[in-house]
Amino acid sequence: MTHLSLADPVREPLFSGEAGRQTAMAKDILAEAGLHFDELNKLRVLDPEVSQQTIELKEECKDFVDKIGQFQKIVGGLIELVDQLAKEAENEKMKAIGARNLLKSIAKQREAQQQQLQALIAEKKMQLESNPAVAPGDMLRRPLAPLPIT
């Protein structure tokens, strides 16, 4: 009886003659037991195809994790940019509200000043009407009291 070595690649070509059949049978028996030979004729528990798929999946997972990390950095930068723009927009909004309020207060001051001037004109007219001895030109030559500026 000849001694078979499944791990010896120098032997006869695979599956040639009786030795090849015995090798194939031995590999089938080992495969049923969950043992396989890889391309280097090393005994493995996993099927070489499953082992290769596992390695490929591991590499794909690493690539995926790297891409997710890059995506998170990009999104983080985008969020920071949007936050900064939101702050700038809020500052400009507050400036615009302040300018609008200032314009409203200036308009109210002018309206109040106009009312004061109209009241002064009415008062001077009443003085002219009540004192006919004063010539109309005399009232114009008298200095007016300064208006309070608010």
C-alpha positions as CSV (number, residue, x, y, z in Angstrom):
1,M,0.0,0.0,0.0
2,T,1.3,3.4,-0.9
3,H,1.5,6.3,1.5
4,L,-0.6,9.3,0.5
5,S,0.5,12.8,1.4
6,L,-2.2,15.3,0.6
7,A,0.1,18.2,1.3
8,D,2.8,17.1,-1.1
9,P,2.4,19.0,-4.3
10,V,5.4,17.2,-6.0
11,R,3.5,13.9,-6.3
12,E,1.6,12.8,-9.3
13,P,-0.7,15.2,-11.1
14,L,-4.0,15.7,-9.3
15,F,-6.6,13.1,-10.0
16,S,-4.5,11.0,-12.3
17,G,-5.0,7.3,-11.9
18,E,-5.6,5.5,-8.6
19,A,-3.6,8.0,-6.5
20,G,-5.7,10.9,-7.8
21,R,-8.9,9.1,-7.0
22,Q,-7.7,8.4,-3.5
23,T,-6.6,12.0,-3.0
24,A,-10.0,13.3,-4.2
25,M,-11.8,10.9,-1.9
26,A,-9.6,12.0,1.0
27,K,-10.3,15.6,0.2
28,D,-14.0,14.9,0.0
29,I,-14.0,13.1,3.4
30,L,-12.0,16.0,5.0
31,A,-14.4,18.5,3.3
32,E,-17.4,16.7,4.9
33,A,-15.6,17.0,8.2
34,G,-15.2,20.8,7.6
35,L,-11.5,20.7,6.8
36,H,-10.1,22.1,3.5
37,F,-6.8,22.7,1.8
38,D,-5.9,26.1,0.6
39,E,-3.8,27.0,-2.4
40,L,-0.6,26.3,-0.5
41,N,-2.0,22.9,0.5
42,K,-2.3,24.0,4.1
43,L,-5.1,22.4,6.1
44,R,-7.8,25.0,6.9
45,V,-11.1,24.9,8.9
46,L,-12.8,27.3,6.6
47,D,-13.5,26.7,3.0
48,P,-10.9,28.7,0.9
49,E,-13.7,30.5,-0.9
50,V,-15.4,31.6,2.3
51,S,-12.0,32.6,3.7
52,Q,-11.4,34.8,0.6
53,Q,-14.8,36.3,0.8
54,T,-14.3,37.1,4.5
55,I,-11.0,38.9,3.7
56,E,-12.7,40.9,0.9
57,L,-15.5,41.8,3.2
58,K,-13.1,42.9,5.9
59,E,-11.3,45.2,3.4
60,E,-14.6,46.6,2.1
61,C,-15.7,47.3,5.7
62,K,-12.4,49.1,6.3
63,D,-12.9,51.2,3.2
64,F,-16.5,51.9,4.2
65,V,-15.5,53.0,7.7
66,D,-12.8,55.3,6.2
67,K,-15.4,56.9,3.8
68,I,-17.8,57.4,6.7
69,G,-15.0,59.2,8.6
70,Q,-14.4,61.4,5.7
71,F,-18.1,62.1,5.3
72,Q,-18.4,63.0,9.0
73,K,-15.5,65.5,8.6
74,I,-17.1,67.1,5.6
75,V,-20.5,67.3,7.2
76,G,-18.9,68.7,10.4
77,G,-17.2,71.5,8.4
78,L,-20.5,72.2,6.6
79,I,-22.4,72.5,9.9
80,E,-19.8,74.9,11.3
81,L,-20.0,77.0,8.1
82,V,-23.8,77.1,8.3
83,D,-23.7,78.0,12.0
84,Q,-21.2,80.8,11.2
85,L,-23.4,82.1,8.4
86,A,-26.5,82.0,10.7
87,K,-24.7,84.1,13.3
88,E,-23.6,86.6,10.7
89,A,-27.2,86.8,9.4
90,E,-28.5,87.3,12.9
91,N,-26.0,90.1,13.5
92,E,-27.0,91.9,10.2
93,K,-30.7,91.4,11.2
94,M,-30.1,93.1,14.5
95,K,-28.2,96.0,12.8
96,A,-31.1,96.5,10.4
97,I,-33.6,96.5,13.2
98,G,-31.5,99.1,15.1
99,A,-31.3,101.3,12.0
100,R,-35.0,101.0,11.5
101,N,-35.8,102.0,15.1
102,L,-33.3,104.9,14.8
103,L,-35.1,106.2,11.7
104,K,-38.5,105.9,13.5
105,S,-37.2,107.9,16.4
106,I,-35.7,110.6,14.2
107,A,-39.1,110.8,12.4
108,K,-40.9,111.2,15.7
109,Q,-38.5,113.9,16.9
110,R,-39.0,115.8,13.7
111,E,-42.8,115.5,14.0
112,A,-42.6,116.7,17.6
113,Q,-40.4,119.6,16.6
114,Q,-42.8,120.5,13.8
115,Q,-45.7,120.5,16.3
116,Q,-43.7,122.8,18.6
117,L,-43.0,125.2,15.8
118,Q,-46.6,125.2,14.8
119,A,-47.6,125.9,18.4
120,L,-45.1,128.8,18.6
121,I,-46.5,130.2,15.3
122,A,-50.0,130.0,16.6
123,E,-49.0,131.7,19.9
124,K,-47.3,134.5,18.1
125,K,-50.3,135.0,15.9
126,M,-52.5,135.2,18.9
127,Q,-50.1,137.8,20.5
128,L,-50.4,139.9,17.3
129,E,-54.1,139.7,17.2
130,S,-54.5,140.5,20.9
131,N,-52.0,143.4,20.9
132,P,-52.9,145.6,17.9
133,A,-50.5,148.3,19.0
134,V,-47.5,146.3,18.0
135,A,-46.7,146.5,14.4
136,P,-46.5,143.2,12.5
137,G,-42.9,143.9,11.6
138,D,-41.9,144.5,15.2
139,M,-42.7,140.9,16.2
140,L,-40.5,139.6,13.5
141,R,-37.5,141.7,14.7
142,R,-37.7,140.4,18.3
143,P,-35.5,137.4,19.0
144,L,-37.3,134.2,19.5
145,A,-36.7,132.0,22.4
146,P,-34.5,129.1,21.5
147,L,-36.4,125.8,20.9
148,P,-35.5,122.9,23.1
149,I,-33.8,120.2,21.1
150,T,-34.7,116.7,22.2
